[in-house]
Amino acid sequence: MPLLKVENITTTYPVGKGWFGPLKHLHAVRDVSFHIEKGETLGLVGESGCGKSSLGRTLIRLEKAQSGKAVFDRTNIFSLNSSELRKFRRRFQMIFQDPYASLNPRMSVRSAIDEVLRVHSALSKEQRERRLASLLEMVGLDPSHADRYPHQFSGGQRQRICIARALAVEPDLIVADEPVSSLDVSVQAQIINLLQEIQNKTGIAYLFIAHDLAVVEHISRRIMVMYLGRIVEIGESRSIIRNPAHPYTMALISAVPAIDRGTGRKRIILPGDVPSPLNPPKGCPFHPRCPAATGRCSKEEPPLALSMNGKEHYSACFYRDDFYGKMSVLSGN
């Protein structure tokens, strides 16, 4: 049984239009379903504004889902009241994108982590002190720096503090929302390696959100590709990278710098911009930008269905099994 099973989640935001205009709804997440196994890293990629962060925030109840359910180890998170959620929240935590905004500048590292331990555990003061030192050592920081404040640390060190805070209550799942995007490349590698080391030691599961496909490929066992609020492809990392079954995934992969670029894969330039989630196109959400789209794509929305590329490889494309023909159209060969 999976650790987390998500079924048909939809998240919308009300958007007003002037003083007398009708109320509109921005469809950030549309009918999304997936699962995460215990100890697994599931990557989530897509362009900025596609709904990745909204999905992550919905899963941990920072945003309200309009429909669907998220079953976490036999418990539907969305059905919990505030008291039940507070007790259950220790089992899932979130690492936010900006380590500078994630920490209270007026709280020392000790205060920030001790607050979490006091709320979510029954540890004594002495036990919390030992736990604090252990957490800082786990993320590669010196416990003697616990009384320092966020402005006294670098960006990478701040993100390590955020990771320590998320680990404080020993969660089963961490939603990591672009945890390395604001860091230097060398620091990114350190944080990625740190997350993997922690996973090997604790068996924790990650939903790793990023827009950098190369980073996601490195850390994830499976990858989900999101476009305009929908999951358009999901499968094992190797299968997704080597045999993409959706034109959007192919375009993302072509944008990743590679030493072997001259071996046949060309850069795919998508025309136009991402449509507004306030007024998504009918049919396939990607069809206005897809060079391989047909009349059917503008009328019908393809379901997420099994592809021939692998046992766990699913794609929301009518031509998911015509990979080579599709590739020739997109690359101009």
C-alpha positions in Angstrom: 0.0 0.0 0.0 1.4 3.4 -1.0 2.3 6.0 1.7 0.3 8.7 -0.1 -2.4 8.1 -2.6 -3.9 11.2 -4.3 -7.1 11.0 -6.2 -8.6 13.6 -8.5 -7.4 16.7 -6.7 -8.6 20.1 -8.0 -7.5 23.4 -6.5 -8.9 26.8 -7.7 -8.4 30.3 -6.6 -11.2 32.9 -6.8 -10.2 35.9 -8.9 -12.3 39.1 -9.0 -12.6 41.3 -12.0 -13.1 44.9 -11.1 -16.0 46.2 -8.9 -18.9 44.8 -10.9 -17.3 42.1 -13.0 -18.1 38.4 -12.5 -16.0 36.3 -10.1 -13.6 34.0 -12.0 -11.7 31.0 -10.8 -8.0 30.3 -11.6 -7.6 26.5 -12.1 -4.2 25.9 -10.5 -4.5 22.1 -10.1 -6.9 20.1 -12.3 -8.0 16.5 -11.6 -4.5 15.3 -10.5 -4.0 11.7 -9.3 -0.8 9.9 -8.3 0.9 7.9 -5.4 4.1 7.9 -3.5 5.6 4.8 -2.0 7.3 4.7 1.4 11.0 5.8 1.1 10.5 6.9 -2.5 11.4 10.2 -4.2 8.8 11.4 -6.7 9.9 14.3 -8.9 7.5 16.9 -10.1 8.6 19.2 -13.0 7.0 21.9 -15.2 7.2 25.5 -16.2 6.7 28.3 -13.7 3.0 28.9 -13.0 2.0 25.4 -14.0 0.6 24.5 -10.5 3.5 22.6 -8.9 3.7 24.7 -5.7 -0.1 24.8 -5.5 -0.2 21.0 -5.6 2.4 20.7 -2.9 0.7 23.3 -0.6 -2.7 21.5 -1.2 -1.3 18.2 -0.1 -0.2 19.6 3.3 -3.4 21.6 3.7 -1.9 25.1 3.3 -4.4 25.4 0.4 -7.9 24.0 0.2 -8.8 21.5 -2.4 -12.1 22.0 -4.1 -12.4 18.2 -4.8 -10.6 14.9 -4.5 -8.8 13.3 -1.6 -5.3 12.6 -0.4 -5.0 9.3 1.6 -1.9 9.3 3.8 -1.4 5.9 5.3 -5.1 5.1 5.3 -6.1 8.6 6.5 -7.8 11.1 4.2 -5.9 14.3 5.0 -8.6 16.5 3.6 -11.2 15.1 6.0 -9.3 16.0 9.2 -10.5 18.9 11.3 -8.0 21.5 12.7 -7.3 19.6 15.9 -6.8 16.3 14.1 -4.7 17.9 11.4 -2.4 19.5 14.0 -1.7 16.1 15.6 -1.3 14.4 12.2 0.9 17.2 10.6 4.0 15.8 12.3 3.9 13.0 9.7 4.3 15.3 6.7 6.4 18.5 6.4 7.4 21.0 3.8 10.7 22.6 2.7 10.0 25.9 1.0 11.7 27.5 -2.0 13.2 30.6 -0.4 15.3 29.9 2.7 15.6 33.6 3.3 11.8 34.0 3.7 11.3 30.7 5.5 13.0 31.6 8.7 11.9 34.2 11.2 14.8 36.8 11.3 14.1 37.4 15.0 14.4 33.8 16.0 17.7 32.0 16.5 18.2 28.5 15.1 17.7 27.1 18.5 14.3 28.9 18.9 13.1 28.0 15.4 13.7 24.2 15.8 12.8 24.1 19.5 9.4 25.6 18.7 8.6 22.7 16.4 9.7 20.1 19.0 7.6 21.7 21.8 4.5 21.8 19.6 4.8 18.3 18.1 6.6 16.2 20.7 6.6 15.4 24.4 10.3 15.7 24.8 11.8 17.3 27.9 14.0 20.4 27.6 17.2 18.3 27.9 15.9 15.8 25.3 15.1 18.7 22.9 18.6 20.0 23.3 20.1 16.7 22.4 17.6 16.4 19.5 18.6 19.9 18.3 22.3 19.0 18.3 21.6 15.8 16.5 19.6 17.5 13.8 22.2 20.2 13.1 24.9 17.6 12.8 22.7 15.6 10.5 22.5 18.5 8.1 26.2 19.3 8.3 26.0 22.3 10.7 27.9 22.9 13.9 25.6 22.6 17.0 27.6 25.4 18.6 26.0 27.8 16.1 22.5 27.1 17.4 22.3 30.6 19.0 23.0 32.4 15.7 20.3 34.2 13.7 19.4 33.6 10.0 21.3 36.6 8.7 24.5 35.1 10.1 24.3 32.1 7.7 24.7 31.7 3.9 21.8 30.7 1.6 22.9 27.1 1.6 23.3 27.0 5.4 19.8 28.5 5.8 18.3 25.8 3.6 20.1 23.2 5.8 18.4 24.8 8.8 15.0 24.6 7.0 15.7 20.9 6.3 16.6 20.3 10.0 13.4 22.0 11.1 11.4 19.8 8.7 13.1 16.7 10.1 12.6 17.6 13.7 9.5 15.6 14.2 10.7 12.6 12.1 8.1 12.9 9.3 7.3 10.1 6.8 7.0 12.5 3.9 8.6 15.9 3.0 7.2 18.1 0.2 10.3 19.9 -1.1 9.2 22.9 -3.1 12.1 23.9 -5.3 14.5 23.6 -2.4 17.6 24.4 -4.4 16.4 26.8 -7.1 17.7 29.9 -5.2 21.1 28.4 -4.5 24.4 28.4 -6.4 25.0 25.3 -8.5 27.8 24.0 -6.2 25.5 24.4 -3.2 22.6 22.8 -5.0 24.6 19.6 -5.4 25.4 19.6 -1.6 21.7 20.0 -0.7 20.7 17.2 -3.1 23.3 14.9 -1.7 22.2 15.8 1.8 18.6 14.9 1.0 19.6 11.6 -0.4 21.9 10.8 2.6 19.0 11.6 5.0 16.6 9.4 3.0 19.1 6.5 3.1 19.4 6.8 6.9 15.7 7.5 7.7 13.6 5.9 4.9 11.8 9.2 4.4 9.8 9.9 1.2 10.0 13.1 -0.9 7.8 14.9 -3.3 10.6 16.9 -5.0 9.3 19.9 -6.9 11.5 21.6 -9.4 11.6 23.2 -12.9 15.1 21.8 -13.6 14.7 18.4 -15.1 18.4 17.5 -14.7 18.1 17.9 -10.9 14.9 15.9 -10.7 16.3 13.1 -12.8 19.3 12.8 -10.4 17.2 12.5 -7.2 14.0 10.8 -8.3 12.9 7.3 -8.9 9.8 8.4 -10.8 9.0 11.7 -12.5 5.7 13.6 -13.0 5.5 16.3 -15.7 2.9 19.0 -15.1 1.4 21.5 -17.6 -1.3 24.0 -16.9 -2.5 22.3 -13.8 -2.6 18.8 -15.2 -0.2 15.8 -15.0 0.7 15.1 -18.7 3.2 12.3 -18.1 4.4 10.1 -15.2 6.8 7.2 -15.1 10.2 5.9 -14.0 12.9 8.5 -14.4 14.9 6.5 -16.8 11.9 5.8 -19.0 10.8 9.4 -19.0 14.2 10.7 -19.9 15.0 8.1 -22.6 11.6 7.6 -24.1 9.3 10.5 -23.4 5.7 9.9 -24.6 4.4 13.5 -24.5 5.5 16.4 -26.7 5.8 18.7 -23.8 8.2 16.3 -21.9 10.2 16.1 -25.1 10.6 19.9 -25.2 11.7 20.0 -21.6 14.3 17.3 -22.1 15.6 19.0 -25.3 16.3 22.1 -23.2 18.6 20.3 -20.8 22.3 20.9 -21.8 24.0 17.7 -22.8 27.5 16.8 -24.0 26.0 14.4 -26.6 23.7 17.0 -28.2 25.1 16.2 -31.6 23.9 12.6 -31.5 20.5 13.3 -32.9 18.3 15.1 -30.3 17.6 18.7 -31.3 16.4 21.6 -29.3 12.6 21.9 -29.5 11.4 25.5 -29.4 7.7 25.7 -28.4 5.7 28.5 -30.1 3.6 31.0 -28.0 3.2 31.2 -24.3 1.5 29.0 -21.7 -2.3 29.7 -21.8 -3.9 31.5 -18.9 -5.2 29.1 -16.2 -8.2 31.5 -15.9 -9.2 30.5 -19.4 -7.6 27.1 -20.3 -8.0 25.9 -23.9 -10.5 23.3 -24.7 -9.3 19.8 -25.5 -5.7 19.0 -24.8 -4.2 21.9 -22.7 -1.0 21.7 -24.7 -2.5 21.6 -28.2 -2.0 25.4 -28.9 1.8 25.0 -28.6 2.2 21.4 -29.9 3.6 21.1 -33.5 2.2 17.6 -33.6 -1.4 18.5 -32.7 -4.4 17.5 -34.8 -8.0 18.6 -34.9 -8.9 15.9 -32.4 -6.5 17.5 -29.8 -8.4 20.8 -29.9 -11.7 19.0 -29.2 -11.0 16.2 -26.8 -8.8 16.1 -23.6 -6.6 13.0 -23.6 -6.7 10.9 -20.4 -3.6 9.9 -18.6 -3.2 6.4 -19.9 -0.6 3.6 -20.1 2.1 4.1 -22.7 4.1 1.3 -24.5 7.3 2.8 -23.1 7.1 1.0 -19.7 4.9 -0.7 -17.2 4.5 2.4 -15.0 4.8 4.9 -17.8 1.6 7.0 -18.4 1.0 9.9 -20.8 -1.9 12.2 -21.6 -1.4 12.3 -25.3 -3.5 10.7 -28.1 -0.3 9.8 -29.9 1.6 8.5 -26.9 2.8 5.4 -28.7 3.9 7.1 -31.9 7.2 8.4 -30.3 9.4 8.2 -33.4 6.9 9.8 -35.7 6.2 12.5 -33.2 9.9 13.2 -32.7 10.5 13.7 -36.4 7.7 16.3 -36.5 8.9 18.2 -33.4 12.6 18.3 -34.3 12.0 19.0 -38.0 13.8 15.8 -39.2 
